[in-house]
Amino acid sequence: MDIRMIRAGVVIAVAALAGCSSGATAPPSPTQANINQDVLQFAVGTATLPNGATGMNVLATFRQPSGLSATLLNEPVLTGPFTLPAAGTSATSYGATIASGPGSAELNGTAPGCTSGAPCIAGSPQVAPGSPSGAILPTTFGEGGGVFSTGFAPFNSNTSGSYYGGYTPFAIPYYAAGTATIVPLGGPPAYDPEGTGRGTRGPNFSSKVLGVDEGISVFQGVAPKPGTYTLQAMIPANTGATTVKATTNFTGGTVLHAIPAPTITFNGNSATVAYTLPAGVTGAYVQVVDKGALDSQGNQVATCNGAPIYYTKWVTGSGTFTIDNTMSPAATTPATTASTSNAICTSADNSTSDTTYPGDTVVVNVIGFDYDHYDLTSNGKLNATYPQKPTLPATADISISPQTVASPVPTAP
């Protein structure tokens, strides 16, 4: 199946587009049908980051009447009374500077929709295949990033009919510049589209699909200020670009308390995470990533279960989350070693005939909100429907804990 029919950030219906150019000399030029029926809305909030700093959270939805994402391709532009950090120092192959800072085209006002001297976070117009290096305007989202059913993501379609980001959303916080980041992919039990307990590891999904996009868009180094914010989605079409616009009034939000780093306890092939939600945080994701056995350089050297594996629990209070073999993807993932069942690989699971590797490295974060973010995402079973215009909070505040990294045995020699 087309994974864009389930991913929270990439839920797209073919009916949204009447056609798409496949020419090799021009960027995609889809003919948009019924764009006036699509609804773009968003809210702004504060972000309490793992390093203790504050930033900006943006909660956005852009959906057609069916509740699926409005377009296959759009160029977002966010303006408002926020302050930006210095320009990013690096860009991906599709022009995005999101990993290190805003792009120079946003700061100097040359990106479409931006004005010199005015705060602007934007994407880049797509360029024709074969264009010279440097033809893409350097912006936060580049030519691959758009706004979809829940949040920003690198899922714009291109001339080959695929999309730029593969199956992986932007890592958060944006602009983190080399600090620890989180790939906001949801797994079981919170995101289990097939109802098997194994997330997206069943027969309806490519092995490249590691989870469901949670649609979280957090900017590090961006200071939101009270006032009116505007979000535009510019959609290229055969008859010329169409722009959908939304505004919101940010009153200042609430800087949420820092969430303490969670703890993790191993019990053979299972693990239990203990977490604490501070006052003001009304819901949170407990995010657990089994990265497999890692060497001293962080490279995966073994895994019994097809790691990396994402496990996610949506919680509304302090407590524990146990990852056990009922969530193991191994039954639907070809095993690389003798074990075929464990949710967390042990040292014995990862052994080979001539070398013994450590047990899997597990990374845990808690991402907390003062609103029900989970309810706004595509968290149901396959073919579930979602509202086109869900009620968004007046302000959307978030707090992210520091990472906890642990393994059931010492790191690899």
C-alpha positions as CSV (number, residue, x, y, z in Angstrom):
1,M,0.0,0.0,0.0
2,D,1.0,3.7,-0.4
3,I,2.4,4.6,3.0
4,R,1.2,8.1,2.6
5,M,-2.3,6.8,3.3
6,I,-1.4,6.1,6.9
7,R,1.5,8.4,8.0
8,A,0.3,11.2,10.1
9,G,2.3,13.8,8.2
10,V,1.7,12.3,4.8
11,V,-1.9,11.1,4.6
12,I,-2.7,11.9,0.9
13,A,-5.6,11.0,-1.4
14,V,-5.1,10.7,-5.1
15,A,-8.3,12.7,-5.5
16,A,-6.5,15.7,-4.2
17,L,-4.7,16.0,-7.5
18,A,-6.1,15.8,-10.9
19,G,-2.7,15.3,-12.6
20,C,1.0,15.8,-12.2
21,S,3.7,16.7,-14.7
22,S,6.2,13.9,-15.3
23,G,8.4,16.0,-17.6
24,A,12.1,15.7,-17.1
25,T,12.9,19.3,-17.7
26,A,10.6,21.0,-15.2
27,P,9.7,20.7,-11.5
28,P,6.4,18.9,-10.7
29,S,3.4,20.9,-11.7
30,P,0.3,19.3,-10.3
31,T,-3.2,20.5,-11.2
32,Q,-4.9,21.1,-7.9
33,A,-8.6,20.1,-7.7
34,N,-11.0,21.7,-5.2
35,I,-8.2,23.6,-3.3
36,N,-10.9,25.9,-1.9
37,Q,-12.3,23.0,0.1
38,D,-9.0,22.4,1.8
39,V,-8.4,23.8,5.3
40,L,-5.1,25.0,6.8
41,Q,-4.9,25.8,10.5
42,F,-2.2,26.1,13.1
43,A,-1.3,27.1,16.6
44,V,2.0,28.4,18.1
45,G,3.4,27.6,21.5
46,T,6.6,27.6,23.6
47,A,9.0,24.7,23.8
48,T,11.1,23.6,26.8
49,L,14.0,21.8,25.3
50,P,16.2,19.0,26.7
51,N,19.2,21.4,27.1
52,G,17.1,23.7,29.3
53,A,16.7,26.3,26.6
54,T,13.3,27.4,25.3
55,G,12.1,27.5,21.7
56,M,8.9,27.5,19.6
57,N,6.4,24.8,18.9
58,V,4.2,24.9,15.8
59,L,1.1,22.7,15.5
60,A,-0.3,22.7,12.0
61,T,-3.0,20.7,10.1
62,F,-3.6,21.0,6.3
63,R,-6.4,18.6,5.3
64,Q,-9.0,18.0,2.5
65,P,-12.6,17.2,3.4
66,S,-11.8,13.5,3.9
67,G,-9.3,14.4,6.6
68,L,-6.4,13.3,4.4
69,S,-3.5,15.7,3.6
70,A,-4.5,18.5,1.3
71,T,-1.8,18.2,-1.3
72,L,1.1,16.2,-2.6
73,L,3.3,19.2,-2.9
74,N,3.4,22.7,-1.2
75,E,5.8,25.3,-0.1
76,P,5.2,26.6,3.4
77,V,5.9,30.1,4.7
78,L,5.6,31.0,8.4
79,T,5.9,34.7,9.5
80,G,5.2,36.4,12.8
81,P,6.9,38.2,15.7
82,F,9.5,35.6,16.5
83,T,13.3,35.9,16.5
84,L,15.5,33.6,14.6
85,P,19.0,32.2,15.3
86,A,21.9,32.7,12.9
87,A,21.8,31.1,9.4
88,G,22.4,27.4,9.2
89,T,25.8,26.2,8.1
90,S,24.7,23.1,6.1
91,A,22.0,21.9,3.8
92,T,20.7,18.6,2.6
93,S,20.8,17.6,-1.1
94,Y,17.3,19.2,-1.5
95,G,18.3,22.5,0.0
96,A,17.0,22.2,3.6
97,T,19.0,23.8,6.4
98,I,16.7,22.5,9.1
99,A,19.4,20.6,10.9
100,S,21.4,23.7,11.7
101,G,19.4,26.9,11.3
102,P,17.3,29.0,8.9
103,G,18.6,29.5,5.4
104,S,20.2,32.6,4.0
105,A,17.2,33.0,1.6
106,E,14.9,33.4,4.5
107,L,17.1,35.9,6.4
108,N,17.7,38.1,3.3
109,G,14.1,37.9,2.1
110,T,14.8,36.3,-1.3
111,A,12.7,33.2,-0.5
112,P,9.1,33.5,-1.9
113,G,6.8,34.8,0.8
114,C,9.6,36.3,2.8
115,T,10.6,40.0,3.3
116,S,14.1,41.2,4.1
117,G,14.4,42.1,7.8
118,A,11.1,40.3,8.8
119,P,11.2,36.9,10.6
120,C,10.4,34.1,8.1
121,I,10.6,30.3,8.1
122,A,10.0,28.9,4.6
123,G,10.5,26.2,2.0
124,S,12.1,26.6,-1.5
125,P,10.6,26.5,-4.9
126,Q,11.4,23.2,-6.7
127,V,13.9,23.4,-9.5
128,A,14.2,21.5,-12.7
129,P,16.1,18.2,-12.6
130,G,19.6,18.7,-13.8
131,S,19.8,22.2,-12.5
132,P,23.3,23.3,-11.5
133,S,24.5,22.9,-7.9
134,G,23.3,25.8,-5.8
135,A,20.2,26.4,-7.8
136,I,17.9,25.6,-4.8
137,L,17.3,28.6,-2.5
138,P,18.7,27.6,0.9
139,T,15.7,27.6,3.3
140,T,14.7,25.7,6.4
141,F,12.5,23.2,4.6
142,G,14.2,23.2,1.2
143,E,12.3,22.0,-1.8
144,G,11.3,18.8,-0.1
145,G,9.5,20.1,3.0
146,G,5.8,20.9,3.1
147,V,2.9,21.1,5.6
148,F,0.7,18.1,5.6
149,S,-2.1,16.6,7.7
150,T,-0.3,17.1,10.9
151,G,2.9,19.2,10.9
152,F,5.8,19.9,8.6
153,A,7.6,17.0,6.9
154,P,10.0,16.3,4.0
155,F,7.3,14.5,2.0
156,N,6.8,16.8,-1.1
157,S,6.4,14.7,-4.3
158,N,9.1,15.1,-7.0
159,T,9.3,14.4,-10.7
160,S,9.9,10.7,-10.1
161,G,6.6,10.3,-8.3
162,S,8.3,9.6,-4.9
163,Y,9.0,12.1,-2.1
164,Y,12.1,13.6,-0.7
165,G,12.3,12.4,2.8
166,G,11.7,8.7,2.1
167,Y,9.8,7.5,5.1
168,T,11.4,9.6,7.8
169,P,10.2,12.9,9.2
170,F,12.4,15.8,10.1
171,A,14.3,15.2,13.4
172,I,13.4,17.4,16.3
173,P,14.3,19.9,17.6
174,Y,14.8,21.7,14.3
175,Y,18.0,23.9,14.1
176,A,19.5,21.6,16.8
177,A,23.0,22.0,15.2
178,G,24.5,18.7,16.1
179,T,22.9,18.2,19.5
180,A,20.9,15.1,20.4
181,T,17.7,14.9,18.3
182,I,14.6,12.7,18.1
183,V,13.0,11.2,15.0
184,P,9.3,11.6,15.9
185,L,8.1,8.2,14.7
186,G,5.4,6.5,16.6
187,G,5.3,2.7,17.3
188,P,3.2,0.3,19.3
189,P,1.2,0.4,21.4
190,A,0.2,4.0,20.6
191,Y,0.6,3.6,16.8
192,D,-0.5,0.2,15.6
193,P,-2.2,0.6,12.3
194,E,-2.6,-3.1,11.6
195,G,-3.8,-3.9,15.1
196,T,-1.2,-6.6,15.5
197,G,0.7,-5.0,18.3
198,R,3.8,-4.6,16.0
199,G,3.2,-1.2,14.6
200,T,4.1,-0.9,10.9
201,R,6.1,-4.1,10.8
202,G,3.3,-6.1,9.2
203,P,2.6,-7.2,5.6
204,N,0.9,-3.9,4.5
205,F,4.1,-1.9,4.9
206,S,7.5,-1.7,3.3
207,S,10.4,-2.8,5.6
208,K,11.6,0.8,5.2
209,V,8.6,2.1,7.2
210,L,9.7,2.2,10.8
211,G,6.7,4.0,12.3
212,V,4.0,6.6,11.9
213,D,4.9,10.3,11.8
214,E,3.8,12.0,14.9
215,G,3.8,15.4,13.3
216,I,5.9,17.3,15.9
217,S,7.5,20.6,14.8
218,V,9.8,22.2,17.4
219,F,12.3,25.0,16.6
220,Q,15.4,25.4,18.8
221,G,16.8,28.9,19.1
222,V,13.5,30.5,18.0
223,A,11.9,32.9,20.5
224,P,8.1,33.3,19.9
225,K,6.6,36.6,20.9
226,P,2.9,37.5,21.3
227,G,1.2,38.7,18.2
228,T,-0.3,37.6,14.9
229,Y,1.3,34.7,13.0
230,T,0.6,33.8,9.4
231,L,1.2,30.4,7.8
232,Q,0.9,30.0,4.0
233,A,1.0,26.9,1.8
234,M,1.9,27.8,-1.8
235,I,0.8,25.0,-4.2
236,P,2.2,25.0,-7.7
237,A,-0.3,24.2,-10.4
238,N,-0.6,24.2,-14.2
239,T,-2.6,27.4,-14.1
240,G,-0.2,29.1,-11.7
241,A,0.5,28.9,-8.0
242,T,-2.4,28.8,-5.5
243,T,-1.9,30.0,-1.9
244,V,-3.8,28.9,1.1
245,K,-3.4,31.1,4.2
246,A,-4.1,30.8,7.9
247,T,-3.5,33.2,10.8
248,T,-3.4,32.7,14.6
249,N,-3.0,35.0,17.5
250,F,-0.3,33.9,20.0
251,T,-0.8,35.3,23.4
252,G,2.4,34.1,25.0
253,G,1.7,30.5,25.9
254,T,3.0,28.8,29.0
255,V,6.7,27.7,29.4
256,L,6.2,24.2,30.7
257,H,8.4,22.7,33.4
258,A,11.3,20.6,32.3
259,I,10.6,16.9,32.2
260,P,13.2,14.9,34.1
261,A,15.1,12.2,32.2
262,P,13.3,8.9,32.3
263,T,14.9,5.8,33.8
264,I,15.1,2.4,32.2
265,T,15.4,-1.1,33.8
266,F,16.2,-4.2,31.8
267,N,14.9,-7.6,32.5
268,G,16.4,-9.9,30.0
269,N,14.6,-9.3,26.7
270,S,12.2,-6.7,28.1
271,A,12.6,-3.2,29.5
272,T,10.6,-0.9,31.8
273,V,10.7,2.8,31.5
274,A,9.8,5.0,34.5
275,Y,8.8,8.6,33.8
276,T,7.5,11.6,35.6
277,L,5.2,14.3,34.2
278,P,5.5,17.7,35.9
279,A,2.6,20.0,36.6
280,G,1.2,21.5,33.5
281,V,2.0,18.6,31.2
282,T,-1.3,16.9,30.5
283,G,-0.2,14.3,28.0
284,A,3.0,12.9,26.7
285,Y,4.7,10.4,24.5
286,V,7.1,8.0,26.1
287,Q,9.5,7.4,23.1
288,V,11.7,4.3,23.2
289,V,14.0,3.5,20.3
290,D,15.9,0.2,20.2
291,K,18.9,1.0,18.0
292,G,20.4,-2.5,18.0
293,A,23.9,-3.3,19.3
294,L,26.3,-0.4,18.6
295,D,30.0,-0.2,18.4
296,S,32.1,2.5,20.0
297,Q,31.4,4.8,17.0
298,G,27.7,4.3,17.3
299,N,27.4,2.0,14.3
300,Q,25.0,-0.9,14.5
301,V,26.9,-4.2,14.6
302,A,24.1,-6.6,15.4
303,T,20.4,-6.9,16.0
304,C,18.1,-9.9,16.6
305,N,14.9,-8.0,15.7
306,G,15.4,-5.8,12.8
307,A,16.3,-2.6,14.8
308,P,15.9,0.3,14.9
309,I,12.5,-0.3,16.5
310,Y,10.2,2.4,17.7
311,Y,8.0,1.9,20.7
312,T,5.6,4.6,21.9
313,K,3.1,5.0,24.7
314,W,0.7,8.0,25.1
315,V,0.3,8.8,28.8
316,T,-1.6,11.3,30.8
317,G,0.3,10.9,34.1
318,S,3.5,9.6,35.7
319,G,4.1,5.9,35.6
320,T,5.9,3.1,33.8
321,F,6.0,1.6,30.3
322,T,7.1,-1.9,29.8
323,I,8.3,-3.1,26.4
324,D,8.0,-6.8,26.1
325,N,7.8,-9.5,23.4
326,T,4.1,-8.8,22.6
327,M,5.5,-5.8,20.8
328,S,8.3,-7.5,19.1
329,P,8.4,-7.0,15.3
330,A,10.4,-10.2,14.7
331,A,7.5,-12.3,13.6
332,T,7.1,-10.1,10.5
333,T,10.8,-9.0,10.1
334,P,13.5,-11.4,8.8
335,A,15.7,-12.2,11.7
336,T,19.5,-11.6,11.3
337,T,20.5,-13.9,14.2
338,A,19.2,-16.9,16.0
339,S,16.5,-15.2,18.0
340,T,13.2,-14.3,16.3
341,S,11.1,-13.0,19.2
342,N,12.7,-10.5,21.5
343,A,11.6,-6.9,21.7
344,I,14.9,-5.9,23.2
345,C,17.9,-8.0,22.1
346,T,20.2,-9.3,24.8
347,S,23.9,-10.0,24.4
348,A,23.2,-13.7,23.9
349,D,20.7,-12.9,21.1
350,N,23.3,-10.8,19.3
351,S,26.0,-13.5,19.5
352,T,27.6,-15.0,16.3
353,S,29.9,-18.0,15.9
354,D,33.0,-15.9,16.3
355,T,32.1,-12.6,18.0
356,T,29.9,-11.7,20.9
357,Y,28.2,-8.3,20.6
358,P,26.5,-6.3,23.4
359,G,22.8,-6.2,24.0
360,D,20.9,-3.5,22.2
361,T,21.3,0.2,23.0
362,V,18.0,1.8,23.9
363,V,17.3,5.5,23.8
364,V,14.3,7.0,25.7
365,N,12.7,10.5,25.6
366,V,9.5,11.9,27.1
367,I,7.7,14.5,24.9
368,G,5.1,16.3,26.9
369,F,2.2,18.7,25.9
370,D,-0.4,20.9,27.5
371,Y,-2.9,19.7,24.9
372,D,-3.9,16.3,23.4
373,H,-1.4,16.1,20.6
374,Y,-2.1,12.3,20.1
375,D,-5.7,12.9,19.3
376,L,-4.7,15.2,16.4
377,T,-2.6,12.6,14.7
378,S,-3.4,9.7,12.4
379,N,-3.3,7.1,15.3
380,G,-6.1,4.7,14.2
381,K,-6.2,1.5,12.2
382,L,-5.7,1.3,8.5
383,N,-8.5,3.1,6.6
384,A,-9.5,5.2,9.6
385,T,-11.0,8.6,9.0
386,Y,-10.0,11.9,10.7
387,P,-11.7,15.3,11.0
388,Q,-10.7,17.9,8.4
389,K,-10.7,20.7,11.0
390,P,-9.9,19.4,14.4
391,T,-10.1,21.8,17.3
392,L,-6.6,23.2,18.0
393,P,-5.5,24.6,21.3
394,A,-5.2,28.4,21.6
395,T,-1.5,27.9,22.3
396,A,0.4,24.6,21.8
397,D,3.2,24.3,24.4
398,I,5.6,21.4,24.6
399,S,8.4,20.1,26.9
400,I,11.0,17.5,25.9
401,S,13.1,15.5,28.4
402,P,16.8,14.8,28.1
403,Q,17.6,11.5,26.5
404,T,18.4,8.4,28.6
405,V,20.7,5.9,26.8
406,A,21.3,2.5,28.2
407,S,22.1,-1.1,27.3
408,P,21.6,-4.3,29.2
409,V,25.4,-5.0,29.0
410,P,28.5,-2.7,28.6
411,T,29.2,-1.1,25.3
412,A,31.1,-3.0,22.6
413,P,34.8,-3.4,23.1
